[in-house]
């Protein structure tokens, strides 16, 4: 998932959550639009964090895979001798 997709998706979810919460409370949904912006910002930052976390984990897994491949090749060389 791209960075823009993650951030905008989580931001849209934050607006949805805020709208749903106000609807449950039977309060006017758009009476205070700054609360929607705050929810979008908070959830968007969570999306940004999760995107970067996923990228770091993917890089760590790739590095670990390379180490394991090198160790396997070295073990096969020792076994062949």
N, C-alpha and C positions, 0 to 999 in steps of 0.2 A: 504494500500500500504506500502511496506517495505521501510526502510530508503535507502537502496541501489537502489531500484527501483525509488524512488523519485529523488534522487540526479543524478543518471545516466540518467534518462529520461529528466530532466530539462537541464542537461549538453548537451545531444544530441540535444535538441531543440535549445539551444544557438548556437551550431555549425551550425545547419541548418539555423538559422536566420542570422548569420554572412555570411554564404555562399550565401544565397539569396540576402542579401544586396550588396555584392560584385558583384554578377551576374547582379543585376539591374543597377549598376554603370558601367557595362561592364569592370570591372577590373579583372586582373588575380586572380582566386579564391584561389590558394594556394601559392601566392607570399610571404605572411607574415604569417607563421603558428602560430606565437605568438599571433596574434589577435584572432585566433580560440581558442587557449588555454585560453586566457583571457575571451572570451565569454562563454566558457564551465565552467570556474571557477565562473564567476558571476552568470550564470543561475543555476549552481549546488548549490551555496550557497543559492540562492532563494528557490530551491527545499528542501534543508536542513531546512531552516527556516519554510517553509510551512508544512513540515512533523512534526516538533516539535510543531508548532501551532495547528495542527490537534490533536496531542496527548494530549496537554494541554486542548483543548476544550472538547475532549472526556472524560477526567478525571473530568473536571468541571461539565459536564452534568451528569455523573454518580453520583457525590457527591450531586448534586442538586436533582437528582431523589431519592436518599436515604433519603434526608431530607423531600421531599414531601411524600414519603411512610410512614415515621415515623409520620409526621403531620396528614396524613389521618387516620392512625391507632389510634392515640390519639383522633382525632375528632369522630371516630366511637365508641370508648370506652365511650366518654362523652355523645354521643347520646344514647347509650344503657342504660345508668344509669338513 
